[in-house]
């Protein structure tokens, strides 16, 4: 292959303007920064908030379903749990029905922090929704869920 073969710059501009993956990544980063900033006073990131919320269930869930909800593999979930465990917000326990499995439990401190974080998340989300008032949010969510 010759060294002088190049994709035209117009192609670069086309990809920049039409690449759904690029636009989704940029939007995800901007949203993550916004929620990180809002939750920072509580010492939480948006990812930690989502993880704590995913554990907010009547019974402690096993790792698999939590990883699936968060679109993570189990190794990534295990790493994400470590700082929350160190802060005493989450415990990881052996599953009494299957000692190889692990159940994830919000501690009382974790539930308390989540009750403080939720209004911040809600207010931040309302601001994002207002910023996107011209967008059909139900269709946007449906489209994102269809891809995920």
Secondary structure, DSSP 8 states (H G I E B T S, - for coil): --TT----HHHHHHHHHH-HHHHHHHHHHHHHHHHHHHHGGGT--HHHHHHHHHT-SSS-EEHHHHHHHTT--HHHHHHHHHHHHHTTSEEEEEETTEEEEEEEEE-HHHHHHHHHHHHHHHHHHHHHHHHTTTS-HHHHHHHHHHH-
